[in-house]
Amino acid sequence: MQNQNIENYDYEKDFLNKFEEEKKKYKRPNILICGYTGAGKTSIIQALLGKDLVPDNKIGHEANPMTQDYDRYENSYIGIWDSKGLEPDKGQDEFVERTKNHIRKIQENKNVDEHIHIFWYAISVGVGKVTGTDLKIINSFPKESTLVIISKIDLDRKNRVVEAIKRELTNNGIPEDRIILTNDEAKEGIEELYEKSLAILPEAYKTAFEEAQRIDIEKAINKVKEKNKAAAGIIAGATVSSAAIAANPIPISDSLIITPIQIGMIASLAALYGLNKEQLKHQALPLVARTVGMITASSLAKLIPGLGNALNSAVAVMITGALGWFVQNQFEKMAIAKVKGEPAPTIDFDFSVFAEFLKNYKKNNDNK
């Protein structure tokens, strides 16, 4: 990209295209949860995956009504199909057939990342029995991917009703170790549900599920921090590319030629840390705009006194590396805030902020 056509460079489109491409690298599991109305399905989701996925005001209302029988909830880490409308004595056979068709349609997708990877079926202990509809739906799920949840148990007395439900399920071929007793208000059994779900997930989807869970916040935060190694690889790749472009010093007036590399780096980091649409709009894109505005001849001369008239590989590496680690630090803070259920911190990024960060970055690297 030459300086004369930089005005035609659509950095926002380039960033979003690269973000969507990078996002495909990170596997996100899909879970289908089914059961009669009142079985506590949404409360189970909240207990394990948090209210940021399904807020209280979504309960009893449509999320994304992808079908007449299932709501769809999703974030950067996980997708949930949540059944609705299964009422006692109201068109249950039709619901069973529509559920089978719904599953068949999803599982026939050539992209396995869109498949349902775990099936949860919830039965409220208050119903007091296992119905024929329960069994028909459970048996339409792949057994190796299915967990049956007996919900709303009485913590003080796991009574004969619970045992009767368990016995009916096992008599119909449901392994006892795939039956989980839960009380979502006290989170009884929710950790077991998490552990058994994690165990049956294909390996490629485990990391995202570990980040999605909200039972052990510290564990989820540590998963975010472990991304530091992947971030280092992304930043190193961008610095190598920018160094290659400036291997033969380029006029400082053409310094924006390395901008697409830096935009791609920011997009890769945004995908790595699971930024959502709102964060892209209000945090990442303004940051990208400021990056484009800063990597100019006049700005570089202020950032690096004595630079002269040419941009060499050492300077290109320093600028790209400093920018990468500044962005990584901000995106990591945003991801951790999301895990904690806190508002995302605002990215304070302008010329003076970056100049100070660049100064410290150069000092730290010089001392190595």
Buried (B, 14 or more C-beta within 10 A) or exposed (E): EEBEEBEEBEBEEBBBBBBEEBBEEBBBBBBBBBBBBBBBBBBBBBBBBBBBBBEEEBBEEEBEEEBEBBBBBBBBBBBBBBBBBBEEEEEBEEBBEBBBEBBEEBEEEEEEBBBBBBBBBBBBBEBEEBBEBBBBBBEBBEEEBBBBBBBBBEEEEBEEBBEBBBEBBBEEEBEEEBBBBBBBEEBBBBBBBBEBBBEBBEEBBBBBBBBBBBBEBEEBBEBBEEBEEBBEEBBBBBBEBBBEBBEEBBEBBBBBBBBBBBBBBBBBBBBBBBBBEEBBEEBBBEBBBBBBEBBBBEBBBEBBEEBEEBBBBEBBBBBBBBBBBBBBEBBBBBBBBBBEEEEBEEBEBEEEEBBEBBEEBBEEEEEE
